[in-house]
Amino acid sequence: MISFDRLWKTMQEKGISQYKLTKEYGVSNGQLDRLRKNEHVSTYTLNKLCVILDCGLEDIAEYQKED
């Protein structure tokens, strides 16, 4: 399973809120909802978040082995 828990920590460290993502960068509320629920998001969205946050994919997502 892919977890996006690191995304929220990276956003906090960079001082970027969910509100700012939607209003200034055009990330949809639907995308944020899917990220919160660790659901499917496109590589386009992941790339966009990496650009916005000036970080690598490992700073926003991680693979967690399911038991």
mmCIF file of the N, C-alpha and C atoms, coordinates in Angstrom:
data_MODEL
# 
_entry.id   MODEL 
# 
loop_
_atom_site.group_PDB 
_atom_site.id 
_atom_site.type_symbol 
_atom_site.label_atom_id 
_atom_site.label_alt_id 
_atom_site.label_comp_id 
_atom_site.label_asym_id 
_atom_site.label_entity_id 
_atom_site.label_seq_id 
_atom_site.pdbx_PDB_ins_code 
_atom_site.Cartn_x 
_atom_site.Cartn_y 
_atom_site.Cartn_z 
_atom_site.occupancy 
_atom_site.B_iso_or_equiv 
_atom_site.pdbx_formal_charge 
_atom_site.auth_seq_id 
_atom_site.auth_comp_id 
_atom_site.auth_asym_id 
_atom_site.auth_atom_id 
_atom_site.pdbx_PDB_model_num 
ATOM 1   N N  . MET A 1 1  ? 0.848   -1.179 0.000   1.00 0.00 ? 1  MET A N  1 
ATOM 2   C CA . MET A 1 1  ? 0.000   0.000  0.000   1.00 0.00 ? 1  MET A CA 1 
ATOM 3   C C  . MET A 1 1  ? 0.894   1.241  0.000   1.00 0.00 ? 1  MET A C  1 
ATOM 4   N N  . ILE A 1 2  ? 0.505   2.225  -0.755  1.00 0.00 ? 2  ILE A N  1 
ATOM 5   C CA . ILE A 1 2  ? 1.217   3.500  -0.768  1.00 0.00 ? 2  ILE A CA 1 
ATOM 6   C C  . ILE A 1 2  ? 0.572   4.413  0.277   1.00 0.00 ? 2  ILE A C  1 
ATOM 7   N N  . SER A 1 3  ? 1.406   4.954  1.149   1.00 0.00 ? 3  SER A N  1 
ATOM 8   C CA . SER A 1 3  ? 0.947   5.868  2.189   1.00 0.00 ? 3  SER A CA 1 
ATOM 9   C C  . SER A 1 3  ? 1.450   7.272  1.879   1.00 0.00 ? 3  SER A C  1 
ATOM 10  N N  . PHE A 1 4  ? 0.590   8.244  2.086   1.00 0.00 ? 4  PHE A N  1 
ATOM 11  C CA . PHE A 1 4  ? 0.958   9.637  1.861   1.00 0.00 ? 4  PHE A CA 1 
ATOM 12  C C  . PHE A 1 4  ? 1.138   10.397 3.174   1.00 0.00 ? 4  PHE A C  1 
ATOM 13  N N  . ASP A 1 5  ? 1.388   9.680  4.262   1.00 0.00 ? 5  ASP A N  1 
ATOM 14  C CA . ASP A 1 5  ? 1.591   10.323 5.566   1.00 0.00 ? 5  ASP A CA 1 
ATOM 15  C C  . ASP A 1 5  ? 2.758   11.305 5.531   1.00 0.00 ? 5  ASP A C  1 
ATOM 16  N N  . ARG A 1 6  ? 3.775   10.992 4.762   1.00 0.00 ? 6  ARG A N  1 
ATOM 17  C CA . ARG A 1 6  ? 4.937   11.888 4.671   1.00 0.00 ? 6  ARG A CA 1 
ATOM 18  C C  . ARG A 1 6  ? 4.575   13.224 4.024   1.00 0.00 ? 6  ARG A C  1 
ATOM 19  N N  . LEU A 1 7  ? 3.568   13.227 3.176   1.00 0.00 ? 7  LEU A N  1 
ATOM 20  C CA . LEU A 1 7  ? 3.152   14.454 2.503   1.00 0.00 ? 7  LEU A CA 1 
ATOM 21  C C  . LEU A 1 7  ? 2.781   15.523 3.518   1.00 0.00 ? 7  LEU A C  1 
ATOM 22  N N  . TRP A 1 8  ? 1.984   15.153 4.498   1.00 0.00 ? 8  TRP A N  1 
ATOM 23  C CA . TRP A 1 8  ? 1.485   16.133 5.471   1.00 0.00 ? 8  TRP A CA 1 
ATOM 24  C C  . TRP A 1 8  ? 2.631   16.705 6.308   1.00 0.00 ? 8  TRP A C  1 
ATOM 25  N N  . LYS A 1 9  ? 3.603   15.874 6.634   1.00 0.00 ? 9  LYS A N  1 
ATOM 26  C CA . LYS A 1 9  ? 4.773   16.341 7.391   1.00 0.00 ? 9  LYS A CA 1 
ATOM 27  C C  . LYS A 1 9  ? 5.597   17.301 6.531   1.00 0.00 ? 9  LYS A C  1 
ATOM 28  N N  . THR A 1 10 ? 5.805   16.945 5.269   1.00 0.00 ? 10 THR A N  1 
ATOM 29  C CA . THR A 1 10 ? 6.579   17.794 4.366   1.00 0.00 ? 10 THR A CA 1 
ATOM 30  C C  . THR A 1 10 ? 5.866   19.126 4.141   1.00 0.00 ? 10 THR A C  1 
ATOM 31  N N  . MET A 1 11 ? 4.552   19.083 3.987   1.00 0.00 ? 11 MET A N  1 
ATOM 32  C CA . MET A 1 11 ? 3.790   20.321 3.825   1.00 0.00 ? 11 MET A CA 1 
ATOM 33  C C  . MET A 1 11 ? 3.969   21.220 5.041   1.00 0.00 ? 11 MET A C  1 
ATOM 34  N N  . GLN A 1 12 ? 3.908   20.640 6.224   1.00 0.00 ? 12 GLN A N  1 
ATOM 35  C CA . GLN A 1 12 ? 4.072   21.418 7.452   1.00 0.00 ? 12 GLN A CA 1 
ATOM 36  C C  . GLN A 1 12 ? 5.471   22.038 7.507   1.00 0.00 ? 12 GLN A C  1 
ATOM 37  N N  . GLU A 1 13 ? 6.479   21.240 7.173   1.00 0.00 ? 13 GLU A N  1 
ATOM 38  C CA . GLU A 1 13 ? 7.855   21.739 7.190   1.00 0.00 ? 13 GLU A CA 1 
ATOM 39  C C  . GLU A 1 13 ? 8.062   22.882 6.197   1.00 0.00 ? 13 GLU A C  1 
ATOM 40  N N  . LYS A 1 14 ? 7.366   22.827 5.066   1.00 0.00 ? 14 LYS A N  1 
ATOM 41  C CA . LYS A 1 14 ? 7.510   23.841 4.016   1.00 0.00 ? 14 LYS A CA 1 
ATOM 42  C C  . LYS A 1 14 ? 6.546   25.008 4.198   1.00 0.00 ? 14 LYS A C  1 
ATOM 43  N N  . GLY A 1 15 ? 5.653   24.910 5.187   1.00 0.00 ? 15 GLY A N  1 
ATOM 44  C CA . GLY A 1 15 ? 4.706   25.993 5.447   1.00 0.00 ? 15 GLY A CA 1 
ATOM 45  C C  . GLY A 1 15 ? 3.625   26.127 4.387   1.00 0.00 ? 15 GLY A C  1 
ATOM 46  N N  . ILE A 1 16 ? 3.216   25.004 3.812   1.00 0.00 ? 16 ILE A N  1 
ATOM 47  C CA . ILE A 1 16 ? 2.176   25.026 2.779   1.00 0.00 ? 16 ILE A CA 1 
ATOM 48  C C  . ILE A 1 16 ? 0.959   24.258 3.282   1.00 0.00 ? 16 ILE A C  1 
ATOM 49  N N  . SER A 1 17 ? -0.155  24.943 3.364   1.00 0.00 ? 17 SER A N  1 
ATOM 50  C CA . SER A 1 17 ? -1.388  24.335 3.860   1.00 0.00 ? 17 SER A CA 1 
ATOM 51  C C  . SER A 1 17 ? -2.190  23.709 2.731   1.00 0.00 ? 17 SER A C  1 
ATOM 52  N N  . GLN A 1 18 ? -3.180  22.917 3.106   1.00 0.00 ? 18 GLN A N  1 
ATOM 53  C CA . GLN A 1 18 ? -4.085  22.352 2.111   1.00 0.00 ? 18 GLN A CA 1 
ATOM 54  C C  . GLN A 1 18 ? -4.838  23.477 1.403   1.00 0.00 ? 18 GLN A C  1 
ATOM 55  N N  . TYR A 1 19 ? -5.199  24.499 2.137   1.00 0.00 ? 19 TYR A N  1 
ATOM 56  C CA . TYR A 1 19 ? -5.886  25.652 1.552   1.00 0.00 ? 19 TYR A CA 1 
ATOM 57  C C  . TYR A 1 19 ? -5.025  26.294 0.465   1.00 0.00 ? 19 TYR A C  1 
ATOM 58  N N  . LYS A 1 20 ? -3.741  26.474 0.764   1.00 0.00 ? 20 LYS A N  1 
ATOM 59  C CA . LYS A 1 20 ? -2.824  27.078 -0.201  1.00 0.00 ? 20 LYS A CA 1 
ATOM 60  C C  . LYS A 1 20 ? -2.670  26.196 -1.444  1.00 0.00 ? 20 LYS A C  1 
ATOM 61  N N  . LEU A 1 21 ? -2.636  24.875 -1.235  1.00 0.00 ? 21 LEU A N  1 
ATOM 62  C CA . LEU A 1 21 ? -2.545  23.962 -2.379  1.00 0.00 ? 21 LEU A CA 1 
ATOM 63  C C  . LEU A 1 21 ? -3.729  24.140 -3.325  1.00 0.00 ? 21 LEU A C  1 
ATOM 64  N N  . THR A 1 22 ? -4.920  24.284 -2.748  1.00 0.00 ? 22 THR A N  1 
ATOM 65  C CA . THR A 1 22 ? -6.106  24.413 -3.594  1.00 0.00 ? 22 THR A CA 1 
ATOM 66  C C  . THR A 1 22 ? -6.218  25.801 -4.218  1.00 0.00 ? 22 THR A C  1 
ATOM 67  N N  . LYS A 1 23 ? -6.002  26.834 -3.440  1.00 0.00 ? 23 LYS A N  1 
ATOM 68  C CA . LYS A 1 23 ? -6.229  28.202 -3.922  1.00 0.00 ? 23 LYS A CA 1 
ATOM 69  C C  . LYS A 1 23 ? -5.095  28.745 -4.781  1.00 0.00 ? 23 LYS A C  1 
ATOM 70  N N  . GLU A 1 24 ? -3.857  28.453 -4.416  1.00 0.00 ? 24 GLU A N  1 
ATOM 71  C CA . GLU A 1 24 ? -2.731  29.037 -5.151  1.00 0.00 ? 24 GLU A CA 1 
ATOM 72  C C  . GLU A 1 24 ? -2.139  28.110 -6.205  1.00 0.00 ? 24 GLU A C  1 
ATOM 73  N N  . TYR A 1 25 ? -2.272  26.799 -5.995  1.00 0.00 ? 25 TYR A N  1 
ATOM 74  C CA . TYR A 1 25 ? -1.620  25.861 -6.903  1.00 0.00 ? 25 TYR A CA 1 
ATOM 75  C C  . TYR A 1 25 ? -2.592  24.992 -7.703  1.00 0.00 ? 25 TYR A C  1 
ATOM 76  N N  . GLY A 1 26 ? -3.885  25.127 -7.445  1.00 0.00 ? 26 GLY A N  1 
ATOM 77  C CA . GLY A 1 26 ? -4.883  24.434 -8.250  1.00 0.00 ? 26 GLY A CA 1 
ATOM 78  C C  . GLY A 1 26 ? -5.036  22.945 -7.997  1.00 0.00 ? 26 GLY A C  1 
ATOM 79  N N  . VAL A 1 27 ? -4.579  22.476 -6.849  1.00 0.00 ? 27 VAL A N  1 
ATOM 80  C CA . VAL A 1 27 ? -4.792  21.072 -6.500  1.00 0.00 ? 27 VAL A CA 1 
ATOM 81  C C  . VAL A 1 27 ? -6.245  20.938 -6.051  1.00 0.00 ? 27 VAL A C  1 
ATOM 82  N N  . SER A 1 28 ? -6.965  19.994 -6.607  1.00 0.00 ? 28 SER A N  1 
ATOM 83  C CA . SER A 1 28 ? -8.389  19.883 -6.298  1.00 0.00 ? 28 SER A CA 1 
ATOM 84  C C  . SER A 1 28 ? -8.625  19.281 -4.914  1.00 0.00 ? 28 SER A C  1 
ATOM 85  N N  . ASN A 1 29 ? -9.776  19.606 -4.362  1.00 0.00 ? 29 ASN A N  1 
ATOM 86  C CA . ASN A 1 29 ? -10.170 19.018 -3.077  1.00 0.00 ? 29 ASN A CA 1 
ATOM 87  C C  . ASN A 1 29 ? -10.305 17.507 -3.194  1.00 0.00 ? 29 ASN A C  1 
ATOM 88  N N  . GLY A 1 30 ? -10.735 17.036 -4.352  1.00 0.00 ? 30 GLY A N  1 
ATOM 89  C CA . GLY A 1 30 ? -10.859 15.598 -4.592  1.00 0.00 ? 30 GLY A CA 1 
ATOM 90  C C  . GLY A 1 30 ? -9.516  14.900 -4.504  1.00 0.00 ? 30 GLY A C  1 
ATOM 91  N N  . GLN A 1 31 ? -8.490  15.525 -5.096  1.00 0.00 ? 31 GLN A N  1 
ATOM 92  C CA . GLN A 1 31 ? -7.145  14.950 -5.018  1.00 0.00 ? 31 GLN A CA 1 
ATOM 93  C C  . GLN A 1 31 ? -6.670  14.907 -3.570  1.00 0.00 ? 31 GLN A C  1 
ATOM 94  N N  . LEU A 1 32 ? -6.884  15.976 -2.838  1.00 0.00 ? 32 LEU A N  1 
ATOM 95  C CA . LEU A 1 32 ? -6.475  16.009 -1.424  1.00 0.00 ? 32 LEU A CA 1 
ATOM 96  C C  . LEU A 1 32 ? -7.215  14.947 -0.621  1.00 0.00 ? 32 LEU A C  1 
ATOM 97  N N  . ASP A 1 33 ? -8.487  14.755 -0.924  1.00 0.00 ? 33 ASP A N  1 
ATOM 98  C CA . ASP A 1 33 ? -9.266  13.732 -0.230  1.00 0.00 ? 33 ASP A CA 1 
ATOM 99  C C  . ASP A 1 33 ? -8.700  12.340 -0.505  1.00 0.00 ? 33 ASP A C  1 
ATOM 100 N N  . ARG A 1 34 ? -8.347  12.073 -1.752  1.00 0.00 ? 34 ARG A N  1 
ATOM 101 C CA . ARG A 1 34 ? -7.751  10.770 -2.093  1.00 0.00 ? 34 ARG A CA 1 
ATOM 102 C C  . ARG A 1 34 ? -6.404  10.590 -1.398  1.00 0.00 ? 34 ARG A C  1 
ATOM 103 N N  . LEU A 1 35 ? -5.625  11.655 -1.312  1.00 0.00 ? 35 LEU A N  1 
ATOM 104 C CA . LEU A 1 35 ? -4.335  11.584 -0.622  1.00 0.00 ? 35 LEU A CA 1 
ATOM 105 C C  . LEU A 1 35 ? -4.540  11.299 0.867   1.00 0.00 ? 35 LEU A C  1 
ATOM 106 N N  . ARG A 1 36 ? -5.526  11.959 1.469   1.00 0.00 ? 36 ARG A N  1 
ATOM 107 C CA . ARG A 1 36 ? -5.811  11.723 2.897   1.00 0.00 ? 36 ARG A CA 1 
ATOM 108 C C  . ARG A 1 36 ? -6.207  10.278 3.151   1.00 0.00 ? 36 ARG A C  1 
ATOM 109 N N  . LYS A 1 37 ? -6.911  9.684  2.190   1.00 0.00 ? 37 LYS A N  1 
ATOM 110 C CA . LYS A 1 37 ? -7.398  8.305  2.340   1.00 0.00 ? 37 LYS A CA 1 
ATOM 111 C C  . LYS A 1 37 ? -6.420  7.274  1.776   1.00 0.00 ? 37 LYS A C  1 
ATOM 112 N N  . ASN A 1 38 ? -5.234  7.733  1.352   1.00 0.00 ? 38 ASN A N  1 
ATOM 113 C CA . ASN A 1 38 ? -4.230  6.847  0.744   1.00 0.00 ? 38 ASN A CA 1 
ATOM 114 C C  . ASN A 1 38 ? -4.801  6.083  -0.450  1.00 0.00 ? 38 ASN A C  1 
ATOM 115 N N  . GLU A 1 39 ? -5.608  6.768  -1.246  1.00 0.00 ? 39 GLU A N  1 
ATOM 116 C CA . GLU A 1 39 ? -6.190  6.173  -2.434  1.00 0.00 ? 39 GLU A CA 1 
ATOM 117 C C  . GLU A 1 39 ? -5.361  6.540  -3.663  1.00 0.00 ? 39 GLU A C  1 
ATOM 118 N N  . HIS A 1 40 ? -5.795  6.050  -4.816  1.00 0.00 ? 40 HIS A N  1 
ATOM 119 C CA . HIS A 1 40 ? -5.085  6.274  -6.079  1.00 0.00 ? 40 HIS A CA 1 
ATOM 120 C C  . HIS A 1 40 ? -5.025  7.755  -6.438  1.00 0.00 ? 40 HIS A C  1 
ATOM 121 N N  . VAL A 1 41 ? -3.826  8.203  -6.776  1.00 0.00 ? 41 VAL A N  1 
ATOM 122 C CA . VAL A 1 41 ? -3.638  9.529  -7.373  1.00 0.00 ? 41 VAL A CA 1 
ATOM 123 C C  . VAL A 1 41 ? -2.704  9.358  -8.561  1.00 0.00 ? 41 VAL A C  1 
ATOM 124 N N  . SER A 1 42 ? -2.797  10.244 -9.511  1.00 0.00 ? 42 SER A N  1 
ATOM 125 C CA . SER A 1 42 ? -2.004  10.125 -10.728 1.00 0.00 ? 42 SER A CA 1 
ATOM 126 C C  . SER A 1 42 ? -0.555  10.543 -10.492 1.00 0.00 ? 42 SER A C  1 
ATOM 127 N N  . THR A 1 43 ? 0.300   10.065 -11.379 1.00 0.00 ? 43 THR A N  1 
ATOM 128 C CA . THR A 1 43 ? 1.700   10.482 -11.310 1.00 0.00 ? 43 THR A CA 1 
ATOM 129 C C  . THR A 1 43 ? 1.812   11.976 -11.631 1.00 0.00 ? 43 THR A C  1 
ATOM 130 N N  . TYR A 1 44 ? 0.886   12.498 -12.403 1.00 0.00 ? 44 TYR A N  1 
ATOM 131 C CA . TYR A 1 44 ? 0.858   13.942 -12.673 1.00 0.00 ? 44 TYR A CA 1 
ATOM 132 C C  . TYR A 1 44 ? 0.701   14.711 -11.361 1.00 0.00 ? 44 TYR A C  1 
ATOM 133 N N  . THR A 1 45 ? -0.219  14.256 -10.512 1.00 0.00 ? 45 THR A N  1 
ATOM 134 C CA . THR A 1 45 ? -0.449  14.919 -9.225  1.00 0.00 ? 45 THR A CA 1 
ATOM 135 C C  . THR A 1 45 ? 0.777   14.791 -8.328  1.00 0.00 ? 45 THR A C  1 
ATOM 136 N N  . LEU A 1 46 ? 1.375   13.606 -8.293  1.00 0.00 ? 46 LEU A N  1 
ATOM 137 C CA . LEU A 1 46 ? 2.571   13.409 -7.469  1.00 0.00 ? 46 LEU A CA 1 
ATOM 138 C C  . LEU A 1 46 ? 3.704   14.320 -7.943  1.00 0.00 ? 46 LEU A C  1 
ATOM 139 N N  . ASN A 1 47 ? 3.874   14.414 -9.252  1.00 0.00 ? 47 ASN A N  1 
ATOM 140 C CA . ASN A 1 47 ? 4.899   15.294 -9.801  1.00 0.00 ? 47 ASN A CA 1 
ATOM 141 C C  . ASN A 1 47 ? 4.627   16.748 -9.431  1.00 0.00 ? 47 ASN A C  1 
ATOM 142 N N  . LYS A 1 48 ? 3.368   17.146 -9.570  1.00 0.00 ? 48 LYS A N  1 
ATOM 143 C CA . LYS A 1 48 ? 2.978   18.521 -9.242  1.00 0.00 ? 48 LYS A CA 1 
ATOM 144 C C  . LYS A 1 48 ? 3.282   18.841 -7.783  1.00 0.00 ? 48 LYS A C  1 
ATOM 145 N N  . LEU A 1 49 ? 2.990   17.911 -6.888  1.00 0.00 ? 49 LEU A N  1 
ATOM 146 C CA . LEU A 1 49 ? 3.270   18.125 -5.466  1.00 0.00 ? 49 LEU A CA 1 
ATOM 147 C C  . LEU A 1 49 ? 4.773   18.232 -5.205  1.00 0.00 ? 49 LEU A C  1 
ATOM 148 N N  . CYS A 1 50 ? 5.557   17.404 -5.889  1.00 0.00 ? 50 CYS A N  1 
ATOM 149 C CA . CYS A 1 50 ? 7.018   17.476 -5.731  1.00 0.00 ? 50 CYS A CA 1 
ATOM 150 C C  . CYS A 1 50 ? 7.548   18.832 -6.190  1.00 0.00 ? 50 CYS A C  1 
ATOM 151 N N  . VAL A 1 51 ? 7.008   19.358 -7.285  1.00 0.00 ? 51 VAL A N  1 
ATOM 152 C CA . VAL A 1 51 ? 7.428   20.665 -7.782  1.00 0.00 ? 51 VAL A CA 1 
ATOM 153 C C  . VAL A 1 51 ? 7.021   21.756 -6.790  1.00 0.00 ? 51 VAL A C  1 
ATOM 154 N N  . ILE A 1 52 ? 5.784   21.723 -6.343  1.00 0.00 ? 52 ILE A N  1 
ATOM 155 C CA . ILE A 1 52 ? 5.275   22.731 -5.409  1.00 0.00 ? 52 ILE A CA 1 
ATOM 156 C C  . ILE A 1 52 ? 6.092   22.735 -4.122  1.00 0.00 ? 52 ILE A C  1 
ATOM 157 N N  . LEU A 1 53 ? 6.356   21.540 -3.591  1.00 0.00 ? 53 LEU A N  1 
ATOM 158 C CA . LEU A 1 53 ? 7.040   21.421 -2.305  1.00 0.00 ? 53 LEU A CA 1 
ATOM 159 C C  . LEU A 1 53 ? 8.561   21.383 -2.446  1.00 0.00 ? 53 LEU A C  1 
ATOM 160 N N  . ASP A 1 54 ? 9.046   21.392 -3.687  1.00 0.00 ? 54 ASP A N  1 
ATOM 161 C CA . ASP A 1 54 ? 10.485  21.323 -3.954  1.00 0.00 ? 54 ASP A CA 1 
ATOM 162 C C  . ASP A 1 54 ? 11.109  20.160 -3.178  1.00 0.00 ? 54 ASP A C  1 
ATOM 163 N N  . CYS A 1 55 ? 10.587  18.960 -3.453  1.00 0.00 ? 55 CYS A N  1 
ATOM 164 C CA . CYS A 1 55 ? 11.032  17.775 -2.733  1.00 0.00 ? 55 CYS A CA 1 
ATOM 165 C C  . CYS A 1 55 ? 11.018  16.566 -3.663  1.00 0.00 ? 55 CYS A C  1 
ATOM 166 N N  . GLY A 1 56 ? 11.453  15.438 -3.153  1.00 0.00 ? 56 GLY A N  1 
ATOM 167 C CA . GLY A 1 56 ? 11.426  14.199 -3.905  1.00 0.00 ? 56 GLY A CA 1 
ATOM 168 C C  . GLY A 1 56 ? 10.198  13.379 -3.558  1.00 0.00 ? 56 GLY A C  1 
ATOM 169 N N  . LEU A 1 57 ? 9.925   12.390 -4.386  1.00 0.00 ? 57 LEU A N  1 
ATOM 170 C CA . LEU A 1 57 ? 8.770   11.517 -4.160  1.00 0.00 ? 57 LEU A CA 1 
ATOM 171 C C  . LEU A 1 57 ? 8.826   10.856 -2.783  1.00 0.00 ? 57 LEU A C  1 
ATOM 172 N N  . GLU A 1 58 ? 10.026  10.519 -2.337  1.00 0.00 ? 58 GLU A N  1 
ATOM 173 C CA . GLU A 1 58 ? 10.182  9.872  -1.027  1.00 0.00 ? 58 GLU A CA 1 
ATOM 174 C C  . GLU A 1 58 ? 9.788   10.788 0.134   1.00 0.00 ? 58 GLU A C  1 
ATOM 175 N N  . ASP A 1 59 ? 9.652   12.089 -0.139  1.00 0.00 ? 59 ASP A N  1 
ATOM 176 C CA . ASP A 1 59 ? 9.229   13.038 0.888   1.00 0.00 ? 59 ASP A CA 1 
ATOM 177 C C  . ASP A 1 59 ? 7.714   13.144 1.012   1.00 0.00 ? 59 ASP A C  1 
ATOM 178 N N  . ILE A 1 60 ? 6.996   12.535 0.059   1.00 0.00 ? 60 ILE A N  1 
ATOM 179 C CA . ILE A 1 60 ? 5.525   12.621 0.114   1.00 0.00 ? 60 ILE A CA 1 
ATOM 180 C C  . ILE A 1 60 ? 4.832   11.272 0.114   1.00 0.00 ? 60 ILE A C  1 
ATOM 181 N N  . ALA A 1 61 ? 5.543   10.221 -0.257  1.00 0.00 ? 61 ALA A N  1 
ATOM 182 C CA . ALA A 1 61 ? 4.908   8.899  -0.337  1.00 0.00 ? 61 ALA A CA 1 
ATOM 183 C C  . ALA A 1 61 ? 5.889   7.818  0.081   1.00 0.00 ? 61 ALA A C  1 
ATOM 184 N N  . GLU A 1 62 ? 5.326   6.731  0.580   1.00 0.00 ? 62 GLU A N  1 
ATOM 185 C CA . GLU A 1 62 ? 6.159   5.562  0.885   1.00 0.00 ? 62 GLU A CA 1 
ATOM 186 C C  . GLU A 1 62 ? 5.332   4.301  0.728   1.00 0.00 ? 62 GLU A C  1 
ATOM 187 N N  . TYR A 1 63 ? 6.017   3.235  0.349   1.00 0.00 ? 63 TYR A N  1 
ATOM 188 C CA . TYR A 1 63 ? 5.380   1.931  0.209   1.00 0.00 ? 63 TYR A CA 1 
ATOM 189 C C  . TYR A 1 63 ? 5.379   1.255  1.570   1.00 0.00 ? 63 TYR A C  1 
ATOM 190 N N  . GLN A 1 64 ? 4.225   0.782  1.983   1.00 0.00 ? 64 GLN A N  1 
ATOM 191 C CA . GLN A 1 64 ? 4.104   0.026  3.228   1.00 0.00 ? 64 GLN A CA 1 
ATOM 192 C C  . GLN A 1 64 ? 3.584   -1.351 2.884   1.00 0.00 ? 64 GLN A C  1 
ATOM 193 N N  . LYS A 1 65 ? 4.356   -2.348 3.216   1.00 0.00 ? 65 LYS A N  1 
ATOM 194 C CA . LYS A 1 65 ? 3.977   -3.729 2.930   1.00 0.00 ? 65 LYS A CA 1 
ATOM 195 C C  . LYS A 1 65 ? 2.751   -4.093 3.760   1.00 0.00 ? 65 LYS A C  1 
ATOM 196 N N  . GLU A 1 66 ? 1.767   -4.675 3.079   1.00 0.00 ? 66 GLU A N  1 
ATOM 197 C CA . GLU A 1 66 ? 0.554   -5.112 3.785   1.00 0.00 ? 66 GLU A CA 1 
ATOM 198 C C  . GLU A 1 66 ? 0.799   -6.509 4.361   1.00 0.00 ? 66 GLU A C  1 
ATOM 199 N N  . ASP A 1 67 ? 0.277   -6.715 5.538   1.00 0.00 ? 67 ASP A N  1 
ATOM 200 C CA . ASP A 1 67 ? 0.431   -8.023 6.191   1.00 0.00 ? 67 ASP A CA 1 
ATOM 201 C C  . ASP A 1 67 ? -0.499  -9.051 5.641   1.00 0.00 ? 67 ASP A C  1 
# 
